């Protein structure tokens, strides 16, 4: 789109009635304010630099505090979904360099201490009075940034009003500037908020109040949904809570919960005794998802969203996450399945595309925004059909899935020679996409400077890619080569992929010629060195790989404008590689971090690749695929996109085995294209490490 000021992206807050289309102008306004604070010498500097290592050194406290409070202003333990699921990172991207990014089709659950609005005050507790007053004013100013944002507005306004009262009260301000932090938190729990403000900010009254609020909202949402659906076989609140307890992995009713329930606790204990034997958490989660699906089909989506948000809050309390316990696995309720069904219910039918009004799927709406060069509203009358294209190890954003009883052969989109469009279509990789767009903008600006006879500000274009296997590092390298060829930076735009075996010879005098030969082969394009850290093995002085590194560095100087070198590998090992030679860091000024795919993104990749192979499937198949994906944290060598590709290939092979016993004449097109749940099994061709629950690489 030529005019990015009109582009909107989606932030879906589960407890809200509907997703919020985030205007770029609003984002730009907050980012502009953060930059202004960063340039102001009087702005409070970082409160606790060691507490946020992913921020750029010298980041002002206001930026860090914005990062902390933005998602929590949407609700107590909010569930955020959509392209801006990690809204904090999007707002503070000028200062924030996260090691892990969220986005794509995934969702993020935010949990913070019940004193989260006071984090700036907490960080300033060792300051003199003036610094603590400045932290108090900073807290108010940051929160007030969100009073016009629909998902945050109610809580932001209540919190801003409370801060304003404190700042207007001389004694209250003095208490914040001089008292110990425990006194300040007690003031906020008992006196700072009005009853109306406490109703929308219940967690600020303490953990007991937050638990009571979470239980009450679940009880209310469950009662409303029961009345709306009028189903006699649905569980009452006591049986629902008993199911939540068992699905979360607990053996009984926690005392803190029993205390808040009062007499209802006895009903929950009886329900636990009734359903404990033979309880299947996976079947229970699937039943809840189907119940919510019926609600969505009966135009009760808002109630279903409220129920899922409330159930999530209660499960977080039950599992002990608030006390630093591990996250429950599987997640209760199944939010991934819930978001999929919401998108499915919003998806237009064929009649709707012909003109009948209906609520479009988020993905389709975004295709309309991205593809419409006029900048028209995403609520256009006619939405384009979604399109897909095959990409190795990384997959474009998912299109509408073929319905199992109406198989359709997918038609891959023809991007022509537009690598930027292919980049935008990749699933996930938000931070990488943003980095590439910035590099392209920098090149275009420098080219224009040269046209006008102005000095350009060229930087070395060599890069470091860090990330686990199968996270699309090679795919991005190939796209970058094509992009740079189109911009005139590279003559050929090809990629020469090498590893240690291509560069290091077996004996003295063979390494330098091998390395130089591969470098000359890459002239006019990109030399992509995978697992570059293997060139400098630990505790191996005199290894020939050091000669390969030295040769690459020399040829980078000799052909500085004729070739781009990209070195790639695991984050920890690449850090050691960069420290192995004093000349490396200065010659590779750009680092792109590839976070591993979350489970929802892996499922989306499976769906896309299955469609590309002409296969059809049901939600039951996707549920089995989800069960095959190892839980996070995943092993150091987990294959990400490669893993899910092997899962699909194994499923197709298993389908062929299953059909081999049938009479060939009886096999219809539908039979040959349909995957069944029993076809999906862990891929036997993958290494055992890919399935082990081990500490992931960092």
N, C-alpha and C positions, 0 to 999 in steps of 0.2 A: 504494500500500500504506500502510495506516495506521501500521504499526510498522516504520520503516526500519531498526531495529537488526537485523532478521533478513534483510535483503536482502543478497544476495551478487552479486559481479560476477566476471568471468573475467579471469585473467592466464594466458595460454598461453605458457609458456617452451618453445621448440621442443625443446631437448635433454631436457626432463623427460618422464616417461612419459605424463603426461596433464595437461590444464589444471588450474589451481588456482583454486578458488572463493574469492575474497578476502572474508573476513568484515568487515563494517563495523566490528565491535567492535575488530578488530585495527588497522584504519586509524585509528579514533578514538583508540586507545591511543598510537600513534606521534605523531599530530598533537597530542595532549595533552602528550606529553613535549616536543615541539618548542616549543609555546607556553610551557611551564614554563621551558625554557631561555631563551626570549626575554625572559621577565619577570625572570629572575635577573640582578641587576646584576653578579654575579661571572662570568657566562658570557663566554667569549671572544667579542669582537665580530668583525665581518668581517675576514678575513685580507687579502684583496685585493679591495676594493670594485669596482675597475674590471674585474675578471674575471667578474663576474656581474651585468650591468646590469639583467636582468629581475627581480631580487629587489628587494623593498621596502627602501628605505634603512634602514640600521641592523640588517639581518637578522644574527642571530648566526651565527658560523662553523659551529656544529653543524647548522643548517638547510641551509646550503650543502653541507656535507660529506654529509649524508643524501641530498641531491639527487644528488650525484656517485656515491655508492657503491651505492645501492639496486639499480639494474638490474645492475650488474657483480657483485654477490654471487650472481646467478643463474647465472653462468658466464663463461668467457672468450669475448668477442665474442658475447653472447647475442642471440637473436632473440626479441623479445617481441611478442605478438599478443593481440588482444582488447580489451575495453572499457578495460582498464587497461594498455594497451601502454606509455603514458608514465607508468609507475608513480611516477617521481620527481616529476612535476608533481602527481600526485594526493596524494602524501604531504605535499608542501610548499606546497599551494595557498593556505594562509593568508599566505604570504610571497612567493610566486612569481607573476609576471605575464608569462608567456612570450609572445613575439611570434608564435610558431608553435606549434600544438597538434597532437598526434597522437591518434588514437582511431578509433572505429567499427570497420570491418572491416579496417583497415590493420595493418601490422606495423612494428616499429622494430628496427633493428640497432644495438647500442651498441658503440662501440669506444673504448678509453681507453689511456693509456700504461701500460707494465708496472709502473710504480710508483704505480698509482692508489690503493692504501690509504694512501699517505703524503702525499696531497695537502694535508692539514691541516698536516703537518710542513713541507712545502715552502712553504706560505704563511706559516709562522711562522719561517722561517729567519733573518729579521732581528730577531726578538724577543729580549728578555733571557731568561735561563735559566728563570725562573718561567713566562713566557708559552709557551715551547716545551714545558715539562713539561705545561702545561695543554692544549696542542694534542695531545700524546701521549695524555693521559687522555681527551680528547674523542674521539679516533679510536677508542679502545677502546669507549667508551660508545655511540657511534653504531652501530658494527658489531654490538654485542651486542643492539641492538633487533630484529635479524632472526633470532635463533637459534631461534625457534619458527615461522618461516614456511617451509613445506615447500620452495618452490623455492630459497630462500636458505640454509636451515638448515646444510647440510654445510659450505659455504664460510664462512658466518658463524661457526660454532663453531670451525673451524680458525683463522680469523684472530683471533677473540677470545682463544683460548688463547695464540696467539703474542704478542699485545699484553700479556696478563696476565703472561707470563714476563718480558717486557721491563720492565714496571712493578715486578715483584718483584725484579729484579736491579739493585742500586744502580749498578754500573758501566755496564750497558746504558742505564739511565735517564739517567745523567750524560752518556753519549755522545750521546744524542738531544738533550740540552739544550745541548751545547757544541760538538759536532763540525760540520764542514761537511756540506752535504746529500749530497754524493757519497759520503762515508764512511757515512752512514746508509743510503743505497740499497744500497751494497755489502754492508753487514751483513745487510740483509734478503734479498739474493740468495744469500748464502752461509751465514749462521749463524742467522737468526731462526726459520726454519721447520724442523720435523722432516720426515723423509722422507714420512710419511703426510700431513702438511699440504701439503707441496710437490706431492704427487700430485693434490690437489684445487684447488691454487692455482698451476698450473704457470707462468703468465705472470710471477709475481713473481721467478722466477729469471732473467728477462731475455728479450729478443726471440728469441734463438736457441732457448732452451728452449720458448718459446711456439710457435715454428714447428715444432719437433720434436713437441710435443704435438699440434698441429693435424694434422700429417701422420699421426701414429700413430693418432689417433682415427678419421680418415677411412679409413685402411687396415683397421683392425679392424671398423668399421661396414660397410664394403664387403664384407669377407670373410664376415661373419655374414649379411648380406643375400643374398649369392650362395648360401650354403649353405641358407638358409631357402627360397629360391625354386627352387633346383636348375635353373637355366636355362643351357643350354650356350652360347647366343648372347650372353650378357651380357659386357660388357667386363671384362677383368681390371684390377687397380689401376693398372698402367702406362698402359693406354689411357684409363682414367678420368682420370688426372692430365693426360695429354696433351690430352684434350678440355677440361678445366678451363682449361688454359693458353691454348688457342686461343680458347675462348669468352670469356675475360677480356680478350682483345685483345693478348696477348703473342705475339711471334714465336718464342720458344724458351724453354728451361728456364732460369729465373733461377739464377745461380751459388749464391746462398744456399740455394736449395731443393736444387740438385744436391748441395751439400755435406752436407746432412742426409740425403739419400736413399742416399748411398753407391753400391753397385753397381747398385741399382735405377734410378739415374739413366740408365744406358745403355739399359735397357728403355724408359724414358720417351722418350729421344731417338729410338729406333727407332720407337716408336709415333707420335711427332710426324711423322716422315718419311712414315709410312704413311698418316696421315689428313689431312695438311695440305692437299693438293690437293682442292678441292671441299668443304672443311669448311663446314657451315652451322650457325652458332651457335644460331639459332632452332630448327632441326630437332633439334639436339643437346639443347637444353634441354627441348623437348617430349618427346623420347624418355626423358629422365630422369624427367620428371613421370609418364609412363605407367608406367615401371618401378616408381616409388614407389606409384602407384595399385594396381598388381597386388599389391604387398606389403601395402598396407592392406586390400585385399579378402581376403587370406589370413591375416588376424589378426596381421599383423606391423607394426602401426602404430608401436609403440615403436622397432623397428629403423629404420623409414623416417624417423622423426623424428630419431633419432641421426645417420643418414646425412646428412640435409639440413642439420642443424646443423654437422656436421663439414665438409661441402662448402662451406658458407658461410664458415666460419673460414678454410679454405685459400684460397678465392677472394679474401678480404680481404687475406691475406698476398700472394698473387700480384699483385693489382692495385696494390699500393703504397699502399693507403688508410692503413696505419699510418704511412707517411712523408708524409702529407698529399697524396697523389695523389687525383685525382677518383674518385668512386665508379664502379664498372663499369656500363656500360649496354649491353646489358640485364643485369639482375641475374642472377648465377649462384650457385646454381641458381634456378629460377623459384619464389620463395617464395610469391608471390601465388597461382599455380596450385596449389601444394602445399597451402596452407591451404584453398583452395576444395574440393579433393578430400577433405581430412580431414573437413570439415564435411559433405560429400556422403555419405561413408561412414558417418558417425555418424547420419545422418538416418533417423528411423524410417519403416518402411513402413506401408501402410494396416493390415496385420495387427497391427503393433506398437501402433498407436494403439488398436486394438480390445482390446488386453490382453496381447499377446506381449511379454516383456521384451526390451529392447534398449537400447543406449546412445544417448540423445537427442542431437540436434544442439545445439550451444551456443546458437544463436539461439532454438530452440524452448524450451530449458530456461529461457532468460531471459524469454521471453514468459510462461512459467508463473509465474516469480517475480514479474514485474511485475503480472500480471493477477490473481493470487490474493489477495484481500483478507484471507484468514486468515493470511497469512504462512507458508504451508506450504512444505515443502522443495521445491526445484526437481526433485528426483527423484520427483515424484508419479507415480502409476500412469498417469494420463491427462493428456496434454499438450494444451493448446488449439491449434487450428489457427492458424497465423500469419495476420496481417491486414495490409493495406496501404491507403494512401489517397494520392491525388494531391496534390502540393504543388508550386507553381511554382518551378523552378530548384533546389529542394532536395528530396530524396526521403526518405520514411520508410525505416526499416530493412528490409532485404531479407527476403522470405519465401521459402519453398521454391519453386524454379523448376519450372515445368511440364516434365515429361519430354517430349522431342521426339515420341516415338511415342504419347503419351497426352495430347494437348493438352487443357487445361482452361481455361475462361473464368474469369479472376480476378474475385473478388467484393470490391470495395473495402469496407473496414471503415467502419462508421458510428460516428464518435466522438461523435455527438450534438452537444452544445454544450460540449465539453470541450477547450479550446485547449491546456491543459497536457498532455493525452494526445497531441495532435498534435505538440507540441513534443518530447516524449520520443521519438516515433517517427521524427524526422528523422535522416538519416544524418549522422554526424560532429557538428561544432559543440559539442563537449563543454564547452568553457569558456563558450560563450554560454549553453548550457542551465543551467549552474551559476549564472551571474550572474542569469539570470531567476528561478531558484528562490529565490535570496537576496533579490531585490527583492520577490517575492511574500511571502516570510516576514516581511520588514520591514513591509510594508503590513498584513498580518494582525495582527502584534504591535501596531502603532500603533492599529489599529481596536479591539483589545481594551483597550488603555490608555484610549482615549476612552470606552468603555463603562463602565469602572470609575472615571471621573472623574480619571484620572491625566494628567499632561502628556505629549503625544506628541512624538516626535523626527522630525518631518517633514523631508525633504530635497527639493530640487528634483528632478523626475523627468525632466528633459530629458536627452537622451543623444547621444553621438557613436558612430556605427558606422564602423569602418574595415575595409577588406578589398577584394579584387579583385572584378570583376564576376562575377555568377553564384554568389556564395557565400551566398545566402539572406538578404541584409540586408532586402530588402523583405518577404520571407516572415515573418521574425521581427517586423518592425514591425507587420504585420497581426495576428499572434498576440498580441503585447503589447497592442494596442488592445482585443482581445476579452477578454483576461485582466483588464485594468484595468476594463473595463465590468462584468464579473462581480463584481469586488471592490467596485464602487461608486465607484471613483476617477474614472471617466469616465462621462458621461451617455449617450453614443451608441456609442462604441467603433468609430467608422469611421476610415478613413485617407484623407487627402488627399495624393496624391503630386504633388510639384512639382519643377521644375528651374529653371534660370536663365530660360528663356524664359517661364515662368509668372509670374515675379516682377519682372523688369526690363523697364521700358518703353523705347521707342525714342527718347524725347525728354524734355526737362526737364519735371518735374511729373507724369509718368505712372507712375513706379516705385512711389512710396509708396501710391497708391490700389490698384494691382494687387496689391502685397504684402499690404496690409491686407485686401483682398477675399478672397484665398486663406486668410489666417489666420482670418477670421471664418467661412469655409466649414468650417474644421477644428475649430471650437469644439465641445467635447464629445467630441473624439476626438484623433487624432494628425496633426500636420503633418509629413510625411516629405519632407525636402529632399535629393534625390539630387544627387551631384556638387556639394555645397555650396561647394567651393573655387572653382568657376567664378564665384561672386559677387564674388570679390576677385582678379581676374587680376593676375599679376605685372607690375610695371613699367608700370601703367596708372593713374596718379593721376587722380582725378576720375571714375572709372568709376561708372556708375549703380548697379552692384551693391552698392557701399558703402551707398547709401541703403536698399536692400532689407534689408541686415543690420541697420542701425539701426532700421528699422521693425519688424522681427521682434523685436528686443530690447525695444523699447518695449511692444509688444503682449504679450510674455511677462510683463512686469511688470503690465500692466493686467489680464491674464486668467490669473494665475499658477496657478489651480486648475482652469481650464476647458479647457486644451489642453496636450498634451505635444508638444514639438518634438524631432524626431530629425534630425540632420544626418549625411550619409553620404558616403563617398568613399574614395579610396586613402589609405593611412596617411600617406605623406610629404606629399601635398598637403593633407590635413586638418590636419596639424600646422601647416602654413603658414597655413591658414585660421583656426585657433584663435588664432594669434599676431597676426592682422591687426587685432584689436579687443580692447582691454584688458578689456571687459566679457564677452567670450565664455566664457573659461575658467571663471569663477566661476558662470556660469549653466548650464553643462553638466558636472555633477560626475561623470557616469557614462560610461565608455568601454567598448564591447564590441568585441573584436577578432575578426574572422571570417577564420580561416586558410583557404587554398585547399584543395580536396579533393585527396587523394592519388589515385594511379591506381586502387587497389582500390576506393575510395569512388566514383569516377567509373564504374567498371564496375558497381558495385552499383546506382547510379542508372540506368544504361542498362537493367539487368535489370528493375528495378521499372517503369520507364516503358514498357518493351516489354510487360510483362505487363498493364499498365493499358490498353494499346491492343489487347490480345487476341492478341499475337504470341507465337510459340514459336521456340526457337532452340537451338543446340547449343553445346558448349564451343568448337568451331572458330570460331563466330561471335564469341564473346567474345574469343578470341585475336586476331582481326582488329581488333576494337574497341580492344583494348589496344595494338595496333601503331599505330593511328591517333592515340591520345592522345599529344601531344608529351611528350618526356622532361623531367624537372625539371633545372634550373630553367626555368620556363615564362615566356613573354613577359609583359610588363607588362599587356597587354590581354587575356590569355587568359580565355575566357568561362566556365570551370569548368562549373557545372550547365547553363548555356545552351549551351555547346559540345557537351556530351554529348547534350542534347536535339536539337540540330541534326543530330548524327551519326545518331541514331535516325530522325528525320524523313527524312533523306536516304536511309537504308537502306530505309525503307518506300516511298519514291518510286522507288528503283532496283528494288525488288521488283516494283512495278506495271509498270515499263517491261519488265522481264524476262518478266512473265506476259502482256503485251499481244499477243505473237505466238501465244499458245495459243488453241485453240478454247474459247470461254467455257463450253461445255457440259462440257468435260473438267476444269474447275477445281473441285476439291473444297474443302471447308472447310479441311482440313489444308493444301492447297497455298496457299490464300489467306492463311493465318495464319503460314506458315513463312518465316523469314528464313534465307538461305544466306550463307556467307562472302563470296561475290562481290557481295552487295548492299551490303556495308559499305565506304564510301569516305569520304575527308575531305569534310566538308560544304562545297559550293561557295559557299554563302550566307555563310560566315564570312569575316571580313577576313583578309588575308594575315598580319597581325601575330599572329594566333592560332596560327600554325604555326611562327613563327620562333623559333629558339633564341637568345633575347636575355636580358639581365639583367632579372630580375623586379622589379616594384615592391616597395617595402618600407614 
